[in-house]
């Protein structure tokens, strides 16, 4: 498989901006001292990968699909280290899996959010609040485009979990901070030592008021 050249800062929240043909799964384990690991898996539709290789579609080449892509990214993030990487294909998708360790929560945020505008952390390792924005605005107002987005997103999802050393909570809200009504097909575990959420990808991309995740411990 030909590998693309990924932009040095592309990762989880940035992937959502390009995710009409992606399924994303992120599993974070946070230790008492603020260090931990993140296992990131995502599926790229082969049709999207092929699109990225066409002239005039350089935008899609920012999606990392090779070990070298991750190494270039982590070379710029001294608090992150790549532990393992694998890539395989099935009939429909390319499946990428990478496990990394981070030495601090700030280091994790530097990986999660390339721009620094879609995540924030307050507090400390003993009592903290981590907020991530999955989608800031609504999808298009064009029914035809929405129908197309729904079609190409079918079968893909966004999943995220965080395992904590103690009890915590997860709140899902819209862009105004109001509790978000359930997205059809979603599943949220909002209390305990392992917090998690799972949304159909189209539900994330088309959320009319945006989606924020707030982890507290």
C-alpha positions as CSV (number, residue, x, y, z in Angstrom):
1,X,0.0,0.0,0.0
2,X,1.3,3.4,-1.0
3,X,1.8,5.7,2.1
4,X,0.8,9.3,2.0
5,X,2.6,12.2,3.7
6,X,0.6,13.3,6.6
7,X,0.7,16.8,8.0
8,X,2.8,16.8,11.2
9,X,-0.1,17.9,13.5
10,X,-3.0,15.7,12.3
11,X,-4.7,13.6,14.9
12,X,-8.0,12.8,16.7
13,X,-10.0,16.0,16.7
14,X,-8.6,17.0,13.3
15,X,-9.5,13.6,11.9
16,X,-13.1,14.4,12.6
17,X,-12.9,17.3,10.2
18,X,-12.0,14.8,7.4
19,X,-14.2,12.0,8.7
20,X,-17.0,11.5,6.2
21,X,-15.4,8.2,5.3
22,X,-13.8,7.4,8.7
23,X,-14.6,5.3,11.7
24,X,-12.7,6.4,14.8
25,X,-12.1,4.6,18.1
26,X,-9.9,6.1,20.9
27,X,-9.2,4.4,24.2
28,X,-7.4,6.4,26.9
29,X,-6.0,5.0,30.1
30,X,-5.0,7.7,32.6
31,X,-2.7,6.9,35.5
32,X,-2.7,8.6,39.0
33,X,0.3,10.8,38.1
34,X,-1.2,12.0,34.8
35,X,0.7,9.7,32.5
36,X,-1.0,7.0,30.5
37,X,-1.7,5.5,27.1
38,X,-4.0,6.1,24.2
39,X,-4.9,3.5,21.6
40,X,-6.2,5.0,18.4
41,X,-7.9,3.0,15.8
42,X,-9.6,4.3,12.7
43,X,-11.0,2.9,9.4
44,X,-10.5,4.7,6.2
45,X,-12.7,3.8,3.3
46,X,-10.6,2.7,0.4
47,X,-12.6,5.1,-1.8
48,X,-11.4,8.0,0.3
49,X,-7.8,6.8,0.2
50,X,-8.0,6.5,-3.6
51,X,-9.4,10.0,-3.7
52,X,-6.4,11.4,-1.8
53,X,-4.0,10.1,-4.5
54,X,-5.7,12.0,-7.3
55,X,-4.3,15.3,-8.5
56,X,-6.0,18.3,-6.9
57,X,-7.1,16.3,-3.8
58,X,-4.0,16.9,-1.6
59,X,-6.3,17.6,1.4
60,X,-6.9,13.9,1.9
61,X,-3.2,13.2,2.1
62,X,-3.2,14.7,5.6
63,X,-4.8,11.5,6.9
64,X,-1.9,9.4,8.4
65,X,-2.0,5.8,7.1
66,X,1.6,4.7,7.8
67,X,4.0,4.3,10.8
68,X,6.2,7.1,9.4
69,X,3.2,9.5,9.4
70,X,2.8,8.9,13.2
71,X,6.5,9.1,13.8
72,X,6.7,12.5,12.1
73,X,3.8,13.7,14.3
74,X,5.2,12.4,17.5
75,X,8.7,13.8,16.7
76,X,7.1,17.2,17.4
77,X,5.5,16.1,20.6
78,X,8.2,15.3,23.2
79,X,5.7,14.0,25.8
80,X,4.3,11.3,23.4
81,X,5.9,8.0,22.4
82,X,4.7,5.5,19.9
83,X,4.5,2.0,21.4
84,X,3.0,0.0,18.5
85,X,1.6,0.5,15.1
86,X,-0.3,-1.8,12.6
87,X,-2.1,-1.4,9.3
88,X,-4.3,-3.9,7.5
89,X,-7.0,-3.9,4.9
90,X,-10.3,-5.7,4.4
91,X,-12.7,-5.6,1.5
92,X,-13.9,-2.1,2.3
93,X,-11.5,-0.3,4.5
94,X,-7.9,0.3,5.6
95,X,-7.7,-0.2,9.4
96,X,-5.0,1.8,11.2
97,X,-4.1,1.0,14.9
98,X,-1.5,2.9,17.0
99,X,-0.8,2.7,20.7
100,X,1.0,5.6,22.3
101,X,2.1,6.6,25.8
102,X,2.0,10.2,27.2
103,X,3.9,11.5,30.2
104,X,1.3,14.2,31.1
105,X,-2.3,15.2,30.4
106,X,-1.0,18.3,28.6
107,X,1.1,16.1,26.4
108,X,-2.1,14.1,25.6
109,X,-4.0,17.3,24.7
110,X,-1.2,18.3,22.4
111,X,-1.8,15.1,20.5
112,X,-5.6,15.1,20.6
113,X,-6.0,18.7,19.3
114,X,-3.6,20.0,16.7
115,X,-5.1,23.5,16.7
116,X,-5.4,23.9,20.5
117,X,-8.9,25.4,20.0
118,X,-11.1,22.3,20.4
119,X,-9.9,21.0,23.8
120,X,-9.1,22.3,27.2
121,X,-8.0,21.0,30.6
122,X,-8.3,22.5,34.1
123,X,-7.4,21.1,37.4
124,X,-4.7,18.5,38.1
125,X,-4.2,14.8,38.1
126,X,-6.2,14.3,41.3
127,X,-9.2,16.4,40.2
128,X,-9.6,17.5,36.6
129,X,-11.9,18.6,33.9
130,X,-11.1,17.7,30.2
131,X,-13.4,19.1,27.5
132,X,-13.2,18.2,23.8
133,X,-15.3,19.6,21.0
134,X,-16.3,16.9,18.4
135,X,-18.4,19.2,16.2
136,X,-18.7,22.9,16.5
137,X,-21.5,23.7,14.0
138,X,-24.3,22.1,12.2
139,X,-24.1,20.2,8.9
140,X,-25.2,21.7,5.7
141,X,-28.7,23.1,5.2
142,X,-28.9,21.4,1.8
143,X,-31.0,18.2,2.1
144,X,-29.3,16.7,-0.9
145,X,-25.9,17.1,0.7
146,X,-27.1,15.8,4.0
147,X,-28.5,12.7,2.3
148,X,-25.1,12.2,0.6
149,X,-23.3,12.6,3.9
150,X,-25.6,10.1,5.6
151,X,-25.0,7.6,2.8
152,X,-21.2,7.8,2.9
153,X,-21.1,7.8,6.7
154,X,-23.3,4.7,7.0
155,X,-21.6,1.9,9.0
156,X,-18.9,4.2,10.5
157,X,-18.9,5.5,14.1
158,X,-17.0,7.6,16.6
159,X,-16.1,5.9,19.9
160,X,-14.1,7.2,22.8
161,X,-13.4,5.8,26.3
162,X,-11.3,7.0,29.3
163,X,-10.2,4.7,32.1
164,X,-9.5,6.6,35.3
165,X,-7.7,5.7,38.6
166,X,-10.8,6.7,40.5
167,X,-14.5,7.5,39.9
168,X,-15.4,10.1,37.2
169,X,-18.2,11.4,35.1
170,X,-18.9,12.2,31.4
171,X,-21.3,14.8,30.2
172,X,-22.3,15.4,26.6
173,X,-23.5,18.9,25.7
174,X,-24.1,21.0,22.7
175,X,-22.1,24.1,21.6
176,X,-23.9,26.2,24.2
177,X,-23.2,23.9,27.1
178,X,-26.7,22.6,27.3
179,X,-27.2,18.8,27.9
180,X,-27.5,17.1,24.5
181,X,-30.5,15.0,23.8
182,X,-29.7,11.5,22.8
183,X,-28.4,11.0,19.3
184,X,-30.1,8.0,17.8
185,X,-27.9,4.9,18.0
186,X,-25.6,6.4,20.6
187,X,-24.4,4.8,23.8
188,X,-22.9,6.6,26.8
189,X,-21.5,5.4,30.0
190,X,-21.4,8.5,32.1
191,X,-20.3,7.3,35.6
192,X,-17.5,5.1,37.0
193,X,-13.9,4.4,36.5
194,X,-14.3,3.8,32.8
195,X,-16.3,6.5,30.9
196,X,-17.2,6.0,27.3
197,X,-19.4,7.2,24.4
198,X,-20.2,5.9,21.0
199,X,-22.0,7.8,18.2
200,X,-22.9,6.9,14.7
201,X,-20.5,9.1,12.6
202,X,-23.4,10.8,10.8
203,X,-24.9,11.8,14.2
204,X,-21.6,13.6,15.0
205,X,-21.2,15.3,11.7
206,X,-24.8,16.4,11.5
207,X,-25.4,17.5,15.1
208,X,-27.2,20.8,14.6
209,X,-25.9,22.5,17.8
210,X,-22.4,20.9,18.0
211,X,-21.1,18.2,20.4
212,X,-18.8,18.6,23.4
213,X,-17.5,15.9,25.7
214,X,-16.7,16.8,29.3
215,X,-14.7,14.3,31.4
216,X,-14.5,15.0,35.1
217,X,-12.6,13.2,37.9
